[in-house]
């Protein structure tokens, strides 16, 4: 992982803010140096020993110069807030934007490497860890300037005492360096425990209904308490070790002060070391120790940042070799002051509108598996209805996903109006295709927002889309109508309402091909018939659907029968019932199952 290269790219993102922050640190750290020199002069004048060549009245030093040095520190803090702190916040936003952009660029059917809760922890803790490392690099330089200048002045006063004082500081740096593995291990455990809690919270919110149905509330709460205890223990261990080293650090500073006091006694008597010199040594020793602490800490912080960047890159890594670690720090607008670009409804040129769509030799096999699809060939003409059918696990959904670019194709090609499609994942989006998955993905927003999904309201026929999806009447009966909040994943809606709302979102895009994955599985017969009737009443409607329902099979212009990932038959229903054994079995099972359900319903 290119930690330093990524850090450098982040520093170049807003160089003005970085330079301002660096100067604020210089002012901040030069204040104790200036205060130490002034204090030295005050004590020297009180002692009557030689001071600066320039004579300054002691009251001028006390009443004027010291307040000025304190003001330097306040100015440094003020500049820091409006430069480096803003840079840190903007850097966090940029990293989150790039990570989210990387996730969206991955193929849609490729799962995240970990749970959504674990992903959220990377958007939070790992990004904060990265930006603090970037800042510490600049702070280390400014603190190093202060330490070098102080050390030069100290050795010019008395190099022997300076050498003895440096020994415990060096020991502390070695101690911090060798405790690096413990730092790294405890931080990983802390981050892992925090991710487990976040992941569990997400799973609980997604499964409230299942938990209540299984009356597993007590077990879930018990498990949640256990992982919180693990997180508490991990955080206490990490914090305790960190505080322990800090206590050693402060003890080292006090040890250095003690060494000074032991060594300066005779020097004070023979005037080779003044009280002012003692005040200067004690005054700057703490800040010098801070530099030694940072030197020792930068290595474990580097390791932690490397771990964090690795976790972040894992989220955006894809089959595309062009995606690298540096994409995490890719410069771009984050729209804090800049107006966000307006979203417009996309449209196609007349030459790009669908005439025909061909699938030739399409093949995809799941990694570490023999399942998938093999050598799929068919054609969709404008205004036709194509149905993909087959048994559970035959590859129907896989075929749709491979066509839409949600899964990478191993072989074969897709042709739009005779031209090959190079990147299906970028090509098959509205207004070329619109897709409703087997399990619709809805958001905890209003019905209107779930349909618009960011599109300007004036460019979308919301009412017409609801009418087409056979859900308009039900929406009007809700208390808040289009402004009704549907809850996470549409939990306030029935299964059929969720599917129809998802289809309304699809219809709102006015796409050339409407792609359904078993859309009508949760609909009753009458609603399903009305939905298909309205869809095909639209002039030029072209549909590709996965379905096993008789109404769809009878209406289809072309049925593609899939078995074990391969096409076993293709054509209209009447033709397949005569020529395709798999279609015969599917039809007989479906009709027989429908009859038995009807009879059972009458008997009950």
Secondary structure, DSSP 4 states (H G I P E B T S, - for coil): --HHHHHHHHHTTTHHHHHHHHHHHHHHHHHHHHHHHHHHHHHHHHHT----SS---HHHIIIIIHHHHHHHHHHHHHHHHHTHHHHHHHHHHHHHHHHHHHHHHS-TTSPPSS-HHHHHHIIIIIHHHHHHHHHHHHHHHHHHHHHHHHHHHHHHH-HHHHHHHHHHHHHHHHHHHHTHHHHHHHHHHHHHHHHHHHHHHHHHHHTHHHHHHTT-HHHHHHHHHHHHHHHHHHHHHHHHHHHHHHHHHHHHHHHHHHHHHHHHHHHHHTTSS-HHHHHHHHHHHHHHHHHHHHHHHHHHHHHHHHHHHHHHHHHH--S-TT--GGGGG------SSSPPPPP------GGGS-SEEEEEEEEEE-TTSS-EEEEEEEEEETT-EEEEEESTTSSHHHHHHHHHTSS--SEEEEEETTEE-S-HHHHSSTTTEEEE-SS----SSBHHHHHHTTS-GGGS-HHHHHHHTT-HHHHHHSTTGGG-B--GGGTTS-HHHHHHHHHHHHHTT--SEEEEESGGGGS-HHHHHHHHHHHHHSTT--EEEE---HHHHHH-SEEEEEETTEEEEEE-HHHHHHH-HHHHHHHHHHHHHHHHHHHHHHH-
